[in-house]
Amino acid sequence: MDATTVLADVTGSIATVGYGLAAIGPAIGVGIVVGKTIEGVARQPELAGRLQVLMWIGIAFTEALAFIGIATAFIFGA
């Protein structure tokens, strides 16, 4: 079996791998947002309500990146 035959047998879509890599960024981003919110509440507990609202907005924007990644996987993977 030579190299040409082996390369001809490789088939499939790399979109799932691409989405998996694209999901790493939002996961790290959500972790940072939640961690910083916990630090802020620990420093000033009276701002917990405001910080929680800002945390959810930050998580929503960060998760938008994951949605863009999965949409790209469907668009270019098909």
ZAZA-641947 format. One record per residue: x, z negated, y negated of N, C-alpha, C in turn; residue in one letter. Coordinates in steps of 0.1 Angstrom, whole numbers, plus 5000, padded with zeros to 4 digits. Example, Ala and Ser with C-alpha at 12.3 -4.5 7.8 and 13.67 -1.06 7.14 Angstrom:
BEGIN
513249225057512349225045513249225033A 512849295022513749295011512949215000S 
% end
This chain:
BEGIN
500850005012500050005000500950004988M 500750104979501550104967500850054955D 501450044944500849974932499650054927A 499550184928498450264924497150224931T 497250204944496150164952495550034949T 496449934946496049804943495349804929V 495849874920495249874907493849944907L 493650044916492350114917491350024923A 491649914930490749824937490249714927D 490849694916490449594907489349644898V 488149574900486949614892486349484887T 485449504877484649394872484749384857G 484149284852484049264837484849144833S 485649154823486449054818485648964807I 484349004805483548944794483348794797A 483248764810482948614813484248534810T 485348594813486648524810486748504794V 486348614787486448614773485548504767G 484348494773483448394767483948254771Y 484548234782485148104786486248064776G 487048164772488048134762487448114748L 486348184745485748164732485048034731A 484647974742483947844742484947724739A 486247744741487247644739487247594724I 487247694715487247664700486047574696G 484847614699483747524695483747394701P 484247384714484347254720485247164713A 486447214709487347134702486847094688I 486147194682485547164668484447054669G 483647064679482546954680483246824682V 484246824690484946694693485546634680G 486146724672486746674659485646624650I 484546704649483446664640482846524644V 482546504656482046384661483046264659V 484246294663485346194661485446144647G 485446234638485646204623484446124618K 483246164624482046094620482045944625T 482545924637482745784642483745714633I 484845774629485745704621485145674607E 484345764602483745734589482745624590G 481945614600480945504602481745374604V 482845374611483545254613484145204600A 484545294591485045254578483945204569R 482845274569481745244559480445254567Q 479945144573478745154581477545184573P 477545154560476345174552476045324550E 477045414553476845554551476545624565L 476145544575475945604588474845714588A 473745694581472745794580473145924574G 473845914563474346044557475346114565R 476246034571477346094579476746154592L 475646094597475046154609474446294606Q 473746294595473146424590474246534589V 475346494582476446594580477046634594L 477146534603477646564616476846664623M 475446654623474646744630474746884623W 474846894610475047024604476347084608I 477447004608478747054613478747104627G 478047034636477947074650477147204651I 476047214643475347344643476147464639A 476947444629477847554624478947584635F 479447484641480447504651479947564663T 478747524667478147594679477647734677E 477547774664477247914661478348004666A 479547954666480748024671480548054686L 480047954693479747974707478748084710A 477648084701476548184703477148324700F 477948334690478548464687479448504699I 480148414705480948444716480148494728G 479048434731478248474742477548604739I 477148624726476448754723477448864724A 478748844720479748944721480048974736T 479948874744480148894759479048984764A 477848964760476749044765476749194759F 477149204746477249334740478349424746I 479549364747480649444752480849444767F 480249344773480349334788479449424796G 478449474789477449554797477849694798A 
% end
